[in-house]
Amino acid sequence: MNSAILTPAVSISHELTFLKQQTGQAETTILAQALQLGLNLLYRQTIEQLWIDGLIKRAEALAVLGEARLLELEYAKKALFDDIQWGLAA
């Protein structure tokens, strides 16, 4: 079956079955890990957006995201600002 045409529910069921078979872990353990990973991702994305929007201090973002990720965001933010400035000056 082509995974591109699976419905979300079928895809989740398929992925859960696959993970159970491959890891030997209980379904509840896998679901708990998935919930934790998903919440962590959403938390980090929210921290990124708050920092980009200037709603939290750099130190707060740094504590969650780490130096490397914050430098990536700073670079992207500066590049975007520079592109906008260049476009407005043209």
MARKOLRO-706247 format. One record per residue: residue number from 1; x, y negated, z of N, C-alpha, C, O in turn. Coordinates in steps of 0.02 Angstrom, whole numbers, always signed. Layout:
BEGIN
{NUM {X Y Z} {X Y Z} {X Y Z} {X Y Z}}
...
//
This chain:
BEGIN
{1 {+42 +59 +0} {+0 +0 +0} {+44 -62 +0} {+92 -65 +39}}
{2 {+30 -110 -42} {+69 -171 -47} {+53 -216 +13} {-4 -234 +24}}
{3 {+105 -235 +52} {+94 -275 +112} {+69 -345 +95} {+41 -378 +139}}
{4 {+79 -368 +34} {+55 -434 +15} {-21 -438 +13} {-49 -492 +19}}
{5 {-55 -381 +5} {-127 -382 +1} {-161 -358 +65} {-222 -352 +68}}
{6 {-122 -344 +116} {-150 -322 +179} {-184 -380 +215} {-159 -437 +212}}
{7 {-239 -367 +247} {-270 -418 +287} {-229 -426 +351} {-193 -380 +370}}
{8 {-234 -484 +384} {-195 -493 +445} {-204 -438 +497} {-156 -416 +527}}
{9 {-266 -415 +507} {-279 -362 +556} {-245 -297 +536} {-216 -262 +578}}
{10 {-249 -280 +473} {-218 -219 +448} {-142 -226 +454} {-108 -178 +473}}
{11 {-116 -284 +438} {-44 -295 +441} {-19 -288 +513} {+33 -257 +525}}
{12 {-55 -318 +560} {-35 -312 +631} {-37 -240 +653} {+8 -217 +687}}
{13 {-89 -205 +635} {-95 -134 +653} {-38 -94 +624} {-8 -52 +657}}
{14 {-23 -107 +561} {+32 -72 +527} {+99 -88 +561} {+139 -43 +573}}
{15 {+110 -151 +576} {+173 -171 +608} {+179 -141 +677} {+233 -119 +697}}
{16 {+124 -140 +715} {+125 -112 +782} {+140 -37 +780} {+180 -11 +819}}
{17 {+108 -2 +734} {+120 +70 +726} {+193 +83 +708} {+225 +127 +736}}
{18 {+218 +44 +661} {+288 +50 +640} {+335 +40 +699} {+381 +79 +709}}
{19 {+324 -14 +737} {+367 -28 +794} {+364 +27 +848} {+415 +45 +877}}
{20 {+305 +53 +860} {+297 +108 +909} {+337 +168 +886} {+373 +200 +925}}
{21 {+331 +185 +821} {+367 +244 +795} {+442 +234 +796} {+479 +280 +813}}
{22 {+465 +175 +778} {+536 +163 +772} {+572 +152 +838} {+630 +169 +846}}
{23 {+536 +122 +886} {+569 +106 +950} {+552 +154 +1006} {+588 +159 +1055}}
{24 {+496 +190 +998} {+474 +235 +1051} {+444 +198 +1111} {+431 +228 +1163}}
{25 {+434 +133 +1103} {+405 +94 +1158} {+329 +99 +1157} {+298 +113 +1106}}
{26 {+300 +86 +1215} {+227 +86 +1221} {+199 +25 +1186} {+232 -27 +1181}}
{27 {+137 +32 +1164} {+103 -23 +1130} {+100 -86 +1174} {+111 -142 +1151}}
{28 {+86 -76 +1237} {+81 -133 +1283} {+148 -170 +1290} {+150 -231 +1296}}
{29 {+202 -133 +1290} {+269 -163 +1295} {+284 -204 +1232} {+309 -260 +1237}}
{30 {+268 -177 +1175} {+279 -212 +1112} {+237 -275 +1109} {+261 -328 +1089}}
{31 {+174 -270 +1129} {+130 -329 +1128} {+153 -382 +1177} {+148 -442 +1163}}
{32 {+178 -361 +1235} {+204 -409 +1284} {+265 -445 +1256} {+272 -505 +1265}}
{33 {+309 -408 +1223} {+368 -438 +1192} {+347 -487 +1136} {+375 -541 +1130}}
{34 {+298 -468 +1096} {+274 -511 +1042} {+244 -575 +1069} {+256 -629 +1042}}
{35 {+206 -570 +1122} {+177 -629 +1153} {+231 -675 +1180} {+229 -736 +1169}}
{36 {+280 -647 +1214} {+335 -686 +1241} {+374 -721 +1186} {+390 -780 +1191}}
{37 {+391 -684 +1133} {+428 -714 +1077} {+387 -769 +1042} {+415 -821 +1025}}
{38 {+323 -757 +1033} {+281 -806 +1001} {+274 -869 +1043} {+277 -925 +1016}}
{39 {+264 -861 +1107} {+259 -920 +1151} {+324 -959 +1153} {+324 -1020 +1152}}
{40 {+380 -923 +1154} {+445 -956 +1154} {+455 -996 +1089} {+480 -1052 +1091}}
{41 {+436 -968 +1033} {+442 -1003 +970} {+399 -1066 +969} {+422 -1119 +948}}
{42 {+336 -1059 +991} {+291 -1117 +993} {+318 -1171 +1040} {+313 -1231 +1025}}
{43 {+345 -1150 +1097} {+374 -1197 +1145} {+432 -1236 +1114} {+435 -1297 +1120}}
{44 {+478 -1199 +1082} {+535 -1232 +1051} {+514 -1279 +994} {+542 -1333 +987}}
{45 {+466 -1258 +954} {+441 -1301 +900} {+410 -1365 +928} {+419 -1419 +900}}
{46 {+375 -1359 +983} {+344 -1418 +1015} {+398 -1464 +1043} {+392 -1525 +1036}}
{47 {+449 -1437 +1074} {+504 -1477 +1100} {+539 -1513 +1042} {+554 -1573 +1047}}
{48 {+550 -1478 +987} {+581 -1510 +928} {+539 -1569 +904} {+566 -1623 +892}}
{49 {+474 -1559 +898} {+431 -1612 +872} {+428 -1671 +921} {+429 -1729 +900}}
{50 {+424 -1657 +985} {+424 -1711 +1035} {+488 -1752 +1031} {+486 -1813 +1037}}
{51 {+545 -1718 +1022} {+608 -1754 +1017} {+611 -1795 +953} {+632 -1853 +954}}
{52 {+591 -1765 +898} {+591 -1802 +834} {+547 -1864 +838} {+565 -1916 +812}}
{53 {+490 -1857 +872} {+444 -1914 +879} {+466 -1963 +932} {+433 -2015 +942}}
{54 {+520 -1948 +967} {+546 -1993 +1018} {+507 -1992 +1083} {+509 -2040 +1122}}
{55 {+472 -1938 +1095} {+430 -1933 +1155} {+464 -1900 +1214} {+439 -1903 +1271}}
{56 {+521 -1869 +1202} {+562 -1842 +1257} {+634 -1863 +1246} {+654 -1878 +1189}}
{57 {+673 -1864 +1299} {+743 -1885 +1296} {+785 -1829 +1266} {+767 -1770 +1267}}
{58 {+842 -1850 +1239} {+888 -1803 +1208} {+909 -1749 +1258} {+914 -1690 +1240}}
{59 {+922 -1768 +1319} {+944 -1720 +1370} {+891 -1666 +1382} {+909 -1608 +1392}}
{60 {+828 -1684 +1380} {+774 -1635 +1388} {+774 -1586 +1330} {+768 -1525 +1339}}
{61 {+779 -1613 +1269} {+780 -1570 +1210} {+843 -1526 +1210} {+839 -1467 +1192}}
{62 {+899 -1555 +1229} {+961 -1518 +1231} {+957 -1458 +1278} {+984 -1404 +1263}}
{63 {+925 -1467 +1335} {+919 -1413 +1384} {+881 -1353 +1357} {+894 -1296 +1375}}
{64 {+833 -1366 +1313} {+793 -1312 +1285} {+822 -1285 +1219} {+825 -1225 +1209}}
{65 {+842 -1331 +1176} {+861 -1311 +1108} {+935 -1294 +1099} {+953 -1257 +1054}}
{66 {+977 -1322 +1142} {+1049 -1311 +1134} {+1080 -1362 +1087} {+1046 -1394 +1047}}
{67 {+1144 -1369 +1093} {+1182 -1419 +1055} {+1178 -1408 +980} {+1166 -1455 +942}}
{68 {+1187 -1346 +957} {+1188 -1333 +885} {+1122 -1351 +852} {+1122 -1384 +800}}
{69 {+1066 -1331 +881} {+1001 -1347 +851} {+987 -1422 +853} {+959 -1449 +805}}
{70 {+1005 -1454 +907} {+994 -1526 +912} {+1036 -1563 +860} {+1012 -1612 +831}}
{71 {+1097 -1541 +849} {+1138 -1572 +797} {+1108 -1563 +727} {+1110 -1608 +686}}
{72 {+1079 -1504 +715} {+1045 -1492 +651} {+986 -1541 +642} {+977 -1570 +589}}
{73 {+947 -1549 +695} {+890 -1594 +692} {+912 -1667 +683} {+881 -1704 +645}}
{74 {+965 -1686 +718} {+990 -1754 +711} {+1015 -1767 +639} {+1003 -1821 +611}}
{75 {+1049 -1719 +611} {+1073 -1725 +543} {+1015 -1732 +494} {+1015 -1776 +451}}
{76 {+965 -1690 +502} {+906 -1692 +458} {+869 -1758 +465} {+847 -1787 +416}}
{77 {+862 -1781 +526} {+827 -1844 +539} {+864 -1902 +507} {+833 -1946 +476}}
{78 {+930 -1903 +514} {+971 -1957 +484} {+968 -1954 +408} {+962 -2005 +375}}
{79 {+972 -1893 +380} {+969 -1885 +308} {+903 -1910 +280} {+901 -1943 +228}}
{80 {+849 -1895 +314} {+783 -1917 +293} {+779 -1994 +296} {+755 -2026 +249}}
{81 {+802 -2022 +351} {+802 -2095 +358} {+844 -2128 +303} {+823 -2177 +273}}
{82 {+904 -2100 +290} {+948 -2127 +238} {+915 -2123 +169} {+920 -2171 +130}}
{83 {+881 -2068 +154} {+846 -2060 +90} {+791 -2112 +83} {+781 -2140 +29}}
{84 {+754 -2123 +137} {+700 -2172 +135} {+729 -2242 +123} {+703 -2280 +82}}
{85 {+783 -2258 +158} {+815 -2323 +150} {+840 -2332 +78} {+833 -2385 +48}}
{86 {+870 -2280 +51} {+895 -2282 -17} {+838 -2292 -66} {+844 -2331 -113}}
{87 {+783 -2257 -56} {+725 -2263 -100} {+694 -2333 -97} {+672 -2359 -148}}
{88 {+692 -2362 -38} {+664 -2429 -30} {+709 -2481 -61} {+685 -2534 -83}}
{89 {+774 -2468 -63} {+821 -2517 -90} {+824 -2514 -167} {+849 -2560 -199}}
{90 {+801 -2460 -196} {+805 -2451 -269} {+758 -2497 -306} {+756 -2495 -367}}
//
